[in-house]
Amino acid sequence: MTQNNTTPAGGIGLPGLLFLLFLTLKLTGVIEWSWWWVTAPLWIPTAILIAIVAVAGVVFAIKDKR
């Protein structure tokens, strides 16, 4: 009998990879972007998720009032 030893595939992901790339480029002086844009791969997905949850909350609140 064989054992199935699977481990979850983790990793840095695309946003983390983009952040590291932008950070390296900023610190080496290749780009002169604002720090907001350098860190954008970290906060934009979170902001989108919060916006979706907020819109869903408003939709459900309006639906419950009817």
RODO-2510 file (C-alpha; in nm, 4 decimals, decimal comma):
residues 66
     n   res          X          Y          Z
     1     m     0,0000     0,0000     0,0000
     2     t     0,1370     0,3410    -0,0942
     3     q     0,1053     0,6564     0,1059
     4     n    -0,0133     0,9726    -0,0573
     5     n     0,2062     1,2431     0,0918
     6     t     0,0873     1,5615    -0,0695
     7     t     0,1824     1,8998     0,0543
     8     p    -0,0116     2,2111    -0,0319
     9     a     0,1451     2,4144    -0,3075
    10     g     0,2420     2,7448    -0,1556
    11     g     0,4626     3,0068    -0,2947
    12     i     0,4943     3,3755    -0,3266
    13     g     0,2255     3,4306    -0,5897
    14     l     0,2046     3,6897    -0,8631
    15     p     0,1320     3,9919    -0,6378
    16     g     0,4251     3,9065    -0,4112
    17     l     0,6530     3,8560    -0,7087
    18     l     0,5501     4,1877    -0,8625
    19     f     0,6037     4,3633    -0,5299
    20     l     0,9546     4,2225    -0,4973
    21     l     1,0319     4,3215    -0,8550
    22     f     0,9013     4,6772    -0,8068
    23     l     1,0794     4,7063    -0,4717
    24     t     1,4098     4,6012    -0,6240
    25     l     1,3682     4,8420    -0,9132
    26     k     1,2774     5,1265    -0,6765
    27     l     1,5667     5,0652    -0,4393
    28     t     1,8174     5,0434    -0,7241
    29     g     1,6897     5,3683    -0,8761
    30     v     1,5675     5,2170    -1,2022
    31     i     1,2145     5,3488    -1,1444
    32     e     1,1109     5,6590    -0,9550
    33     w     0,7548     5,5577    -0,8761
    34     s     0,5700     5,6599    -0,5651
    35     w     0,5779     5,4069    -0,2848
    36     w     0,1994     5,3726    -0,3306
    37     w     0,2579     5,2185    -0,6735
    38     v     0,5496     5,0053    -0,5592
    39     t     0,3291     4,8491    -0,2901
    40     a     0,0195     4,8374    -0,5140
    41     p     0,0454     4,4612    -0,5829
    42     l    -0,0023     4,4088    -0,2079
    43     w    -0,2960     4,6401    -0,1413
    44     i    -0,4946     4,6477    -0,4669
    45     p    -0,6219     4,2860    -0,4405
    46     t    -0,7265     4,3552    -0,0809
    47     a    -0,9008     4,6780    -0,1835
    48     i    -1,0885     4,4955    -0,4592
    49     l    -1,1990     4,2261    -0,2158
    50     i    -1,3195     4,4867     0,0357
    51     a    -1,5107     4,6678    -0,2399
    52     i    -1,6812     4,3450    -0,3512
    53     v    -1,7807     4,2616     0,0070
    54     a    -1,9114     4,6162     0,0596
    55     v    -2,1204     4,6070    -0,2588
    56     a    -2,2571     4,2645    -0,1676
    57     g    -2,3448     4,3949     0,1797
    58     v    -2,5345     4,6903     0,0343
    59     v    -2,7177     4,4659    -0,2118
    60     f    -2,8216     4,2242     0,0651
    61     a    -2,9260     4,5125     0,2928
    62     i    -3,1468     4,6610     0,0194
    63     k    -3,2880     4,3185    -0,0635
    64     d    -3,3788     4,2536     0,3038
    65     k    -3,5674     4,5841     0,3297
    66     r    -3,8030     4,4874     0,0483
***
